[in-house]
Amino acid sequence: MSGSARVAAALWIAWAVIVWNVVFDHVIATTARRYVAAAAAAAAHDRFLRMDDWMVPALSRGLWMATAAAVLIVAVGTAGLVAASRRRPA
């Protein structure tokens, strides 16, 4: 693998890690906001909502969604690197 191919692979992996973190954080933060709104509405009617009932499924959903996005990015990057390495110089 050439030096430029290694740099490209490292950049694709870095991009996948960044996207994984952003997707996971988005799922958790969105669920937390929804929980706070629902808990406030429930408190107005003297009911109690457990945070675990909201956040545990969000954790699983966030892990799956973030991992799927990162795997897709790595797959596209790998396919691009393979295709680029098969091209013959002009």
MODELLER restraints for C-alpha pairs under 7 A, 6 or more apart:
rsr = mdl.restraints
at = mdl.atoms
rsr.add(forms.Gaussian(group=physical.xy_distance, feature=features.Distance(at['CA:5:A'], at['CA:81:A']), mean=6.96, stdev=0.5))
rsr.add(forms.Gaussian(group=physical.xy_distance, feature=features.Distance(at['CA:12:A'], at['CA:74:A']), mean=6.28, stdev=0.5))
rsr.add(forms.Gaussian(group=physical.xy_distance, feature=features.Distance(at['CA:12:A'], at['CA:77:A']), mean=5.75, stdev=0.5))
rsr.add(forms.Gaussian(group=physical.xy_distance, feature=features.Distance(at['CA:13:A'], at['CA:74:A']), mean=6.27, stdev=0.5))
rsr.add(forms.Gaussian(group=physical.xy_distance, feature=features.Distance(at['CA:16:A'], at['CA:70:A']), mean=4.53, stdev=0.5))
rsr.add(forms.Gaussian(group=physical.xy_distance, feature=features.Distance(at['CA:16:A'], at['CA:73:A']), mean=5.71, stdev=0.5))
rsr.add(forms.Gaussian(group=physical.xy_distance, feature=features.Distance(at['CA:16:A'], at['CA:74:A']), mean=6.36, stdev=0.5))
rsr.add(forms.Gaussian(group=physical.xy_distance, feature=features.Distance(at['CA:17:A'], at['CA:70:A']), mean=6.66, stdev=0.5))
rsr.add(forms.Gaussian(group=physical.xy_distance, feature=features.Distance(at['CA:19:A'], at['CA:70:A']), mean=6.43, stdev=0.5))
rsr.add(forms.Gaussian(group=physical.xy_distance, feature=features.Distance(at['CA:20:A'], at['CA:66:A']), mean=4.57, stdev=0.5))
rsr.add(forms.Gaussian(group=physical.xy_distance, feature=features.Distance(at['CA:20:A'], at['CA:67:A']), mean=6.27, stdev=0.5))
rsr.add(forms.Gaussian(group=physical.xy_distance, feature=features.Distance(at['CA:20:A'], at['CA:69:A']), mean=6.65, stdev=0.5))
rsr.add(forms.Gaussian(group=physical.xy_distance, feature=features.Distance(at['CA:20:A'], at['CA:70:A']), mean=5.53, stdev=0.5))
rsr.add(forms.Gaussian(group=physical.xy_distance, feature=features.Distance(at['CA:23:A'], at['CA:66:A']), mean=5.16, stdev=0.5))
rsr.add(forms.Gaussian(group=physical.xy_distance, feature=features.Distance(at['CA:24:A'], at['CA:62:A']), mean=4.78, stdev=0.5))
rsr.add(forms.Gaussian(group=physical.xy_distance, feature=features.Distance(at['CA:24:A'], at['CA:63:A']), mean=6.32, stdev=0.5))
rsr.add(forms.Gaussian(group=physical.xy_distance, feature=features.Distance(at['CA:24:A'], at['CA:66:A']), mean=5.35, stdev=0.5))
rsr.add(forms.Gaussian(group=physical.xy_distance, feature=features.Distance(at['CA:27:A'], at['CA:58:A']), mean=6.65, stdev=0.5))
rsr.add(forms.Gaussian(group=physical.xy_distance, feature=features.Distance(at['CA:27:A'], at['CA:62:A']), mean=5.39, stdev=0.5))
rsr.add(forms.Gaussian(group=physical.xy_distance, feature=features.Distance(at['CA:28:A'], at['CA:58:A']), mean=6.07, stdev=0.5))
rsr.add(forms.Gaussian(group=physical.xy_distance, feature=features.Distance(at['CA:28:A'], at['CA:59:A']), mean=6.78, stdev=0.5))
rsr.add(forms.Gaussian(group=physical.xy_distance, feature=features.Distance(at['CA:28:A'], at['CA:62:A']), mean=6.73, stdev=0.5))
rsr.add(forms.Gaussian(group=physical.xy_distance, feature=features.Distance(at['CA:31:A'], at['CA:55:A']), mean=6.87, stdev=0.5))
rsr.add(forms.Gaussian(group=physical.xy_distance, feature=features.Distance(at['CA:31:A'], at['CA:58:A']), mean=6.55, stdev=0.5))
rsr.add(forms.Gaussian(group=physical.xy_distance, feature=features.Distance(at['CA:35:A'], at['CA:54:A']), mean=6.58, stdev=0.5))
rsr.add(forms.Gaussian(group=physical.xy_distance, feature=features.Distance(at['CA:39:A'], at['CA:48:A']), mean=6.88, stdev=0.5))
rsr.add(forms.Gaussian(group=physical.xy_distance, feature=features.Distance(at['CA:39:A'], at['CA:49:A']), mean=5.69, stdev=0.5))
rsr.add(forms.Gaussian(group=physical.xy_distance, feature=features.Distance(at['CA:42:A'], at['CA:48:A']), mean=6.29, stdev=0.5))
